[in-house]
Amino acid sequence: MKEAFPAAEVQLIDSSGGVFEVTMNGVLIFSKQALKRHADPGEVVRLAREARG
């Protein structure tokens, strides 16, 4: 994420139970728990770009 968005503030928040969620500007853009799968390679960056508009 930092490579794709160098000016972004990226924060990893520890969790448990296999939760992996990515938010951007307070909006959920990926949830492993909701989708019941891991993100594909490059998927989170693509979703972040789409969310940015």
N, C-alpha and C positions, 0 to 999 in steps of 0.2 A: 504494500500500500504506500509506504513512504517513497518508493521509487516512482510509482505512478503519480503520486500526489505529494511532491516534496514539501509544500507549504501546509499540508494537513496536520492536524493534531491527532495522532494515533495513540490509542490507549488500550492495553490488554487488561481485562478485568478477570481475575481468577473466578472460576466457577467449578461446579462438579456435575456429575451425571451426564457427561458428554454434550453439554450445552455449548453451542458455538453460534453466536449471533453477532451480526455486524449492523451498526447503526451509522447513519450519516446525517448530521444536523438534526439529531433527535428522531430520525425516521428509520425504522427497521428496513434494511435492504436485503438481508439474508438471515434465515433461521434454519439451522440444521434440525432443530427440534420440530418445527412446523413442517418441513419438507421431508423429514425422516431419511436424510442422506447428507453426505459430505458435499462441500462445494467442489465443482469441477475445476481443473486448473484454469486460472484466469477469470473464473466466473465472478468472484467478488469485485475485482477491479472493473470488469465490464458493467456490473450492476451499479457500481459507484459512479462510473462515467454516465450511465443512463439517468441516474437520479439527479446528477448535476445539471443535466439538460444541455 
